[in-house]
């Protein structure tokens, strides 16, 4: 059915758009900019901040362009003197209740409110008055919540409630006392928050941020008695460059390694190798369950935000979770056992730092289930953003660095390990290995394109030998909920399930470079980063985890068989029911 078109004028420009289009969308289609603050396309379209107001000829008052639909013959002014004056007043009122410590804020230079203040040439605040004062919530190991910087845009609420379907935060109280908080105004640490960090990615200001771990890492780097080993997740290398003005999705592996060596890390290793260990163990686990009528479907356990979600919300489905640790935790365990023994190093003197795209990894690393011989597998986690800040703090000219390689002997990884960073990547990497181990034959085609793409839920049927294996891939906790309900109700007929807490997978993790609402609207950030990940895989000499010579060597020299006794001691863990609220 042909869609009805609407003709209107915006700033004296003739515009023709589909019926149902908002003034804001129509203006942007026409190349006319209207400032926004609370607007997040398809996520938060509520017209709360009023920065996008416009004048419509023949009507009293202003039209909020992000929610006002176009009408035939409408004549819109987006930058009339009255609109400009009103916007300045709105901006002034927002700033009047904002903690304006921009120079020391983690969002300095990447703050949508700051950008508007510059754009509107705000040099002072006219409507100074009483300000709300709130305690900073920094109890959790992952997220810091500073409501003194909140502008009540509700973007974080919309993401948490509508996309992730967790609902850990919402607007509480009324009038001047209104604020974004949790049930009973308790810490995020004590409610049903999964620490996915998508709220941070949505926040236009500095009201939400990751808990800083850089000071601890700097201290360890200065300690001559400590061997500081760093490992980097696959998704970091395709996003880090954005913090230095490079195009979205640029692969900066070589420069990242070079910068880490200049920062003073004793060894720089690749978490992709840890991902190869995960495939060996998870693939073995899947084959055993498949052959022995074990708990199916097997559900991946790489994403700590997802694991916390299932522990809180679907304890009856925990039996389906893989017992595998996540890749960086496996790698940490290998470093403090095999690597320490081979190099005559006291494990107590090894400090393992993981650079992750994920906020929840900060929470994961301090779980008591992830220890060996009384030592945590990983000692500190810093995000992609934190690494960028460390590089800038060290005055390293990142874009000018010559590429360097990961250290041997644990720097070698497969392309399968690289694609862990995208939704569907763990599934594809596992299928490559599982298919060849089960059939004893080399795959004609190793790209499982049916599990690729940014779609939130991807279902497929894969032929492995004479078996038809039904798989599903879900990214984002809202989509995870759909799959969990299917399994819980007995309606699901899957054998293998991959779930990642963040929409799009790790490339869109809560610790990745933050993109403004406008960039997110015009660029498919996830697709750009994913393309870079698949390019790394395609160019890799080794594209299957079970063919990685380092993996083979460590199993032969130290671990023994995948799924064996030592493997379970080092590389596996357990999960259990968790209370949603500790209040």
C-alpha positions in Angstrom: 0.0 0.0 0.0 1.4 3.4 -1.1 2.1 5.6 1.9 0.5 9.1 2.0 2.9 12.0 1.6 2.7 15.3 3.4 3.9 18.7 2.0 5.1 21.4 4.3 7.7 24.2 4.6 10.5 24.2 7.1 12.5 27.4 7.3 11.0 28.4 3.9 12.2 25.1 2.3 9.7 22.9 0.6 9.7 19.4 2.3 7.8 16.3 1.4 7.8 13.4 3.9 5.6 10.4 4.8 2.6 10.9 6.9 3.4 10.3 10.6 6.9 11.8 10.4 7.8 14.2 13.2 8.9 17.7 12.5 12.4 16.8 13.8 12.7 13.8 11.4 11.4 15.9 8.5 13.9 18.7 9.3 16.8 16.3 9.4 15.7 14.7 6.1 15.8 18.2 4.7 19.3 18.9 6.1 18.0 21.3 8.8 19.5 20.9 12.2 17.3 21.2 15.3 19.1 20.8 18.7 18.0 17.9 21.0 19.0 16.7 24.4 16.6 14.0 25.7 15.9 12.6 22.2 17.2 9.1 21.4 15.8 7.8 18.2 13.4 4.8 18.6 14.3 4.7 22.4 13.5 8.0 24.1 11.1 10.2 22.1 9.2 12.0 24.9 9.8 15.7 24.4 10.9 16.3 28.0 13.9 18.7 27.6 12.1 21.0 25.1 15.4 22.0 23.4 13.8 20.9 20.0 11.0 23.4 20.1 9.9 25.1 16.9 7.3 27.7 15.8 4.3 26.6 13.6 2.6 29.4 11.8 -0.9 30.1 13.0 -0.5 28.3 16.3 0.1 29.6 19.8 3.1 28.5 21.8 5.9 26.2 20.6 5.7 22.7 19.0 8.0 20.1 20.4 9.5 18.8 17.2 10.6 15.3 18.4 7.0 14.3 19.1 4.9 16.7 16.9 3.8 15.0 13.7 3.9 17.0 10.4 0.6 18.2 8.8 -0.3 19.2 5.2 0.6 22.8 4.6 2.4 23.3 7.9 4.9 26.2 7.9 7.6 25.6 10.5 10.3 28.0 11.8 13.2 26.2 13.6 15.4 29.2 14.3 13.2 32.3 14.7 14.2 34.9 17.3 11.4 33.6 19.6 12.6 30.0 19.3 16.2 31.0 19.8 15.4 33.0 22.9 13.2 30.2 24.4 16.0 27.6 23.8 18.5 29.8 25.6 16.2 30.1 28.5 15.6 26.4 28.6 19.3 25.7 28.4 19.9 28.2 31.2 17.4 26.5 33.5 18.9 23.1 32.8 22.4 24.5 33.7 21.1 26.2 36.8 20.6 22.8 38.5 23.6 21.2 37.0 27.0 20.6 38.7 29.2 22.5 36.2 32.6 20.9 37.0 33.3 20.3 33.3 37.1 20.4 33.5 37.2 17.5 35.9 34.3 15.5 34.4 34.9 12.3 32.5 32.6 13.6 29.8 34.5 16.8 29.2 34.7 17.3 25.4 32.1 14.6 24.8 29.1 16.0 26.6 25.9 16.9 24.7 25.0 19.6 27.3 28.4 21.1 27.1 28.2 21.1 23.3 24.9 23.0 23.4 26.3 25.5 25.9 29.1 26.2 23.4 26.7 26.3 20.5 24.4 28.8 22.2 27.4 30.9 23.5 26.4 30.5 27.1 28.9 32.3 29.2 27.0 32.6 32.4 23.8 31.3 34.1 21.1 33.9 34.6 18.7 31.8 36.7 20.9 30.8 39.5 18.9 29.4 42.5 18.6 26.5 44.8 20.2 23.3 43.6 19.4 19.7 44.5 22.3 18.0 46.3 22.6 14.2 46.1 25.0 11.7 47.5 27.1 10.0 44.8 26.4 6.3 44.5 29.7 4.6 44.1 29.1 1.4 46.1 29.0 -1.0 43.1 32.2 -2.3 41.5 31.1 -1.2 38.1 29.0 2.0 37.9 29.1 5.4 39.6 25.8 7.3 39.7 26.1 11.1 40.2 22.6 12.6 40.1 24.1 16.1 40.7 24.9 16.0 37.0 21.6 14.5 35.8 19.4 16.6 33.6 16.3 14.3 33.9 16.4 13.5 30.2 15.3 9.9 31.1 17.4 8.4 28.3 19.0 6.0 30.8 15.6 5.0 32.0 14.3 4.3 28.5 17.3 2.1 27.6 17.1 0.1 30.9 13.3 -0.3 30.8 12.5 -0.6 27.1 15.6 -2.1 25.5 17.2 -4.1 28.3 13.8 -4.7 30.0 15.5 -4.7 33.4 14.0 -1.5 34.9 16.6 -1.0 37.5 16.2 2.8 37.4 13.3 5.2 37.0 12.2 8.7 38.0 11.2 9.0 41.6 9.6 11.8 43.7 7.9 14.9 42.2 8.5 18.5 41.3 11.9 19.9 42.3 12.7 16.7 44.2 12.3 14.5 41.1 15.4 12.4 40.4 16.4 9.2 38.5 17.1 6.5 41.1 16.3 2.9 42.1 13.7 1.2 44.2 13.8 2.9 47.6 16.7 5.2 46.4 19.2 2.4 47.1 22.6 1.8 45.4 22.7 0.2 42.0 24.7 -2.5 43.8 21.7 -3.5 45.9 19.0 -3.7 43.2 18.4 -5.6 40.0 21.0 -3.8 37.9 23.2 -6.1 35.7 26.0 -3.6 35.3 25.6 -3.8 31.5 26.4 -0.1 31.3 24.0 0.7 28.5 22.7 3.5 30.7 26.1 5.1 30.6 26.2 4.9 26.8 22.8 6.6 26.6 23.5 9.4 29.1 24.3 12.7 27.4 26.2 14.1 30.4 28.4 12.7 33.2 25.6 11.5 35.5 26.6 7.9 34.9 30.1 6.6 34.5 32.2 3.6 34.9 34.0 3.1 38.2 37.6 4.2 37.6 40.3 1.6 37.9 43.1 3.5 36.3 44.6 4.8 39.5 45.1 1.2 40.8 46.7 0.2 37.5 49.0 3.3 37.5 50.2 2.3 41.0 51.0 -1.3 39.9 52.8 -0.1 36.8 55.1 1.9 39.1 55.8 -1.0 41.4 59.1 -2.8 40.4 58.1 -5.9 42.5 54.9 -6.5 40.5 54.8 -8.0 37.0 51.9 -6.3 35.3 50.4 -8.3 32.4 47.7 -6.8 30.3 45.2 -8.5 28.0 42.9 -6.8 25.5 39.4 -8.0 24.4 38.7 -8.3 20.7 36.1 -5.4 20.6 38.6 -2.9 22.1 40.8 -2.7 19.0 38.0 -1.7 16.6 36.7 1.1 18.9 39.7 2.6 20.7 40.8 4.7 17.7 37.5 6.6 17.9 38.7 8.2 21.2 41.5 9.8 19.1 39.4 11.1 16.2 39.8 8.1 13.9 36.9 6.8 11.9 34.4 4.5 13.6 35.4 0.9 13.2 39.1 1.5 12.5 41.2 -1.5 13.5 44.0 -0.1 15.7 45.5 -3.4 17.0 49.1 -2.4 16.3 48.8 1.1 17.8 47.0 -0.3 20.8 49.7 -2.8 21.5 52.4 -0.1 21.0 50.6 2.3 23.4 50.3 -0.4 26.1 54.0 -1.1 25.9 54.8 2.6 26.3 52.5 2.7 29.3 54.9 0.3 30.9 53.0 -3.1 30.9 55.5 -5.9 31.3 53.7 -8.2 28.8 50.9 -7.4 26.3 48.7 -10.4 25.5 45.6 -10.9 23.4 42.3 -12.0 25.0 41.4 -13.6 21.7 43.7 -16.4 22.8 41.5 -16.8 25.9 38.5 -16.9 23.5 40.1 -19.9 21.8 40.4 -21.6 25.1 36.7 -20.8 25.7 35.7 -22.5 22.4 37.8 -25.6 23.2 36.0 -26.0 26.6 32.6 -24.8 25.6 32.7 -26.8 22.3 33.6 -29.9 24.3 30.9 -29.3 26.8 28.3 -28.9 24.0 29.4 -32.1 22.3 29.2 -34.0 25.6 25.7 -32.7 26.4 24.6 -33.5 22.8 25.9 -37.1 23.0 24.8 -37.8 26.5 21.4 -36.2 26.6 22.7 -33.5 28.9 21.0 -30.2 29.8 20.1 -28.6 26.4 20.2 -26.0 25.2 23.7 -25.1 26.2 23.7 -21.4 26.9 26.9 -19.3 26.6 28.4 -17.7 29.8 30.8 -15.2 28.3 28.8 -12.1 29.1 28.8 -11.3 32.9 25.9 -8.9 32.6 23.9 -11.7 31.0 25.0 -14.2 33.7 23.9 -11.8 36.5 20.6 -11.4 34.7 19.9 -15.1 34.5 21.0 -15.6 38.1 18.5 -13.0 39.3 15.6 -13.6 36.9 15.7 -17.1 35.6 17.3 -19.4 38.3 15.5 -22.4 36.9 17.4 -21.9 33.6 20.9 -21.8 35.2 21.3 -25.5 34.6 21.6 -24.8 30.9 24.4 -22.3 31.3 27.9 -23.4 30.2 30.2 -23.8 33.2 33.0 -22.1 31.2 34.6 -18.9 32.6 34.6 -16.0 30.2 37.7 -15.6 27.9 39.6 -13.0 30.0 39.0 -15.0 33.2 40.3 -18.2 31.5 43.3 -16.3 30.3 44.0 -14.9 33.7 43.9 -18.4 35.2 46.4 -19.6 32.5 48.7 -16.7 33.2 48.8 -17.3 37.0 49.4 -21.0 36.6 50.9 -22.3 33.3 52.7 -19.0 32.4 53.9 -18.4 36.0 55.4 -21.9 36.2 57.0 -21.8 32.8 58.7 -18.5 33.6 59.5 -19.1 37.3 57.3 -16.3 38.5 55.5 -16.2 41.8 51.7 -15.9 40.9 51.2 -13.6 43.8 53.5 -11.1 42.1 51.5 -11.2 38.8 48.9 -8.5 38.4 46.6 -9.2 35.5 44.8 -6.2 33.9 42.0 -6.8 31.4 41.0 -4.1 28.9 37.4 -4.7 28.1 34.5 -3.1 26.2 32.3 -4.1 29.1 31.4 -2.5 32.4 30.1 -5.7 33.9 33.6 -7.2 33.7 34.5 -5.0 36.7 31.8 -6.8 38.6 32.7 -10.2 37.2 36.4 -10.0 38.1 35.7 -9.8 41.8 33.3 -12.7 42.0 34.6 -15.3 44.5 33.8 -18.1 42.0 36.6 -16.8 39.8 39.7 -17.6 41.9 42.5 -20.2 41.7 44.6 -21.1 44.7 43.1 -18.1 46.6 44.0 -15.6 43.9 41.6 -13.8 41.6 42.2 -14.8 37.9 42.0 -11.1 37.0 43.1 -8.3 39.3 41.7 -5.2 37.5 39.5 -4.3 34.6 39.6 -1.1 32.7 37.3 -0.1 29.8 38.2 1.1 26.3 37.5 4.6 27.5 39.7 4.3 30.6 42.6 3.0 28.4 42.1 6.0 26.1 42.4 8.3 29.2 45.6 6.6 30.3 47.1 7.0 26.9 46.2 10.7 26.8 47.5 11.1 30.4 50.8 9.6 29.3 51.0 12.2 26.5 51.3 9.4 23.9 50.5 10.5 20.3 48.3 7.5 19.5 47.7 8.1 15.8 51.4 8.6 15.2 52.5 5.3 16.8 54.1 2.6 14.7 52.3 -0.7 14.8 53.6 -3.4 17.2 52.7 -7.0 17.8 51.5 -8.8 20.9 54.1 -10.5 23.0 55.0 -14.2 22.5 54.3 -16.9 23.4 50.8 -16.1 24.4 50.0 -13.4 21.8 48.8 -15.8 19.1 45.1 -16.1 18.5 42.6 -17.2 15.8 40.1 -15.3 13.8 37.5 -17.2 15.6 38.7 -15.6 18.8 38.4 -12.2 17.2 34.7 -12.5 16.3 33.8 -13.0 19.9 33.3 -9.3 20.0 30.2 -9.3 17.8 26.8 -10.8 18.4 26.8 -14.3 16.9 30.6 -14.5 17.0 30.8 -17.0 19.9 28.2 -19.2 18.2 30.1 -19.1 14.9 33.5 -19.7 16.5 32.0 -22.7 18.4 30.3 -24.1 15.3 33.6 -24.1 13.4 35.3 -26.2 16.0 32.3 -28.4 17.0 31.5 -29.3 13.4 35.1 -30.4 12.6 35.5 -32.3 15.9 32.2 -34.1 15.6 32.5 -35.1 11.9 36.3 -35.4 11.7 36.1 -33.5 8.4 37.3 -30.1 7.5 34.5 -27.6 6.7 34.1 -26.5 3.1 32.8 -23.1 4.3 33.7 -21.8 7.8 31.6 -18.7 7.6 28.2 -19.3 9.3 26.5 -16.2 7.9 23.1 -17.2 9.3 24.2 -16.1 12.8 25.7 -12.8 11.7 24.2 -9.4 11.6 23.0 -6.8 14.1 19.4 -8.2 14.4 18.5 -8.7 18.1 17.4 -12.4 17.7 18.7 -14.7 15.0 17.4 -18.3 14.8 19.0 -20.9 12.5 19.3 -24.6 11.8 22.8 -25.9 11.2 23.7 -29.2 9.7 26.6 -30.9 11.6 27.3 -34.3 10.0 24.0 -36.1 10.2 22.7 -33.9 13.0 20.4 -30.9 12.6 21.4 -28.4 15.3 19.0 -25.6 16.1 20.6 -22.5 17.4 19.6 -19.0 18.5 21.6 -15.9 19.0 20.3 -13.0 21.1 21.9 -9.7 22.0 20.4 -7.2 24.5 18.7 -8.4 27.7 15.3 -7.6 26.4 15.9 -10.1 23.6 17.4 -12.5 26.2 14.1 -12.3 28.1 12.3 -13.5 25.0 14.5 -16.6 24.7 14.4 -17.3 28.4 10.6 -17.3 28.4 10.6 -19.7 25.5 13.0 -22.1 27.3 11.2 -21.7 30.7 7.8 -22.6 29.1 9.2 -25.6 27.2 8.4 -24.1 23.8 12.0 -23.8 22.8 13.7 -26.5 20.6 17.2 -25.1 20.6 20.4 -27.0 21.3 22.8 -24.1 21.4 22.1 -20.5 22.6 24.4 -17.5 22.5 23.4 -14.5 24.6 25.2 -11.2 25.0 23.9 -8.5 27.5 24.6 -5.6 25.1 22.6 -5.0 21.9 25.0 -5.8 19.1 27.4 -7.7 21.4 30.7 -6.5 22.9 31.4 -4.0 20.2 28.5 -2.0 21.7 29.5 -2.7 25.3 28.9 -0.2 28.1 32.7 0.6 28.2 33.1 1.5 24.6 33.5 5.1 23.3 30.3 7.0 23.8 28.5 8.4 20.7 26.1 11.3 20.8 22.4 10.8 19.9 23.0 12.6 16.6 25.9 10.3 15.6 23.9 7.2 16.6 21.1 8.4 14.4 23.2 8.9 11.3 25.8 6.1 11.6 25.2 2.4 12.3 28.1 2.3 14.8 27.5 -1.4 15.5 27.7 -2.4 11.8 30.9 -0.4 11.3 32.7 -2.0 14.3 31.3 -5.5 13.3 32.7 -5.1 9.8 36.1 -4.4 11.2 35.9 -7.5 13.4 35.0 -9.8 10.5 37.8 -8.3 8.5 40.3 -9.3 11.2 38.9 -12.8 11.1 39.1 -13.0 7.3 42.7 -11.9 7.2 43.8 -14.3 10.0 46.1 -17.2 9.1 44.3 -19.4 11.7 40.5 -19.1 11.7 39.6 -22.0 14.0 40.3 -22.2 17.7 41.3 -25.8 17.7 44.0 -25.1 15.1 45.8 -22.5 17.2 49.3 -23.9 18.0 49.5 -22.1 21.3 46.3 -23.7 22.5 47.5 -27.1 21.4 50.8 -26.7 23.2 49.3 -25.6 26.5 46.8 -28.5 26.5 49.6 -30.9 25.7 52.1 -29.5 28.2 49.8 -28.5 31.1 46.0 -28.9 30.9 45.6 -32.2 29.2 42.3 -32.8 27.5 39.6 -30.2 27.0 36.9 -30.8 29.6 39.3 -32.8 31.7 40.1 -32.5 35.4 42.7 -29.7 35.2 40.6 -27.9 32.6 37.7 -27.9 35.0 39.8 -26.6 37.9 41.3 -23.8 35.9 38.8 -22.8 33.2 35.3 -23.7 34.6 33.2 -22.3 37.4 29.6 -22.4 38.7 26.6 -20.1 38.9 23.8 -19.9 41.3 20.5 -18.1 42.1 21.0 -14.5 43.2 18.6 -12.1 44.9 17.4 -9.3 42.8 17.2 -6.9 45.7 19.5 -6.8 48.8 17.6 -4.1 50.7 
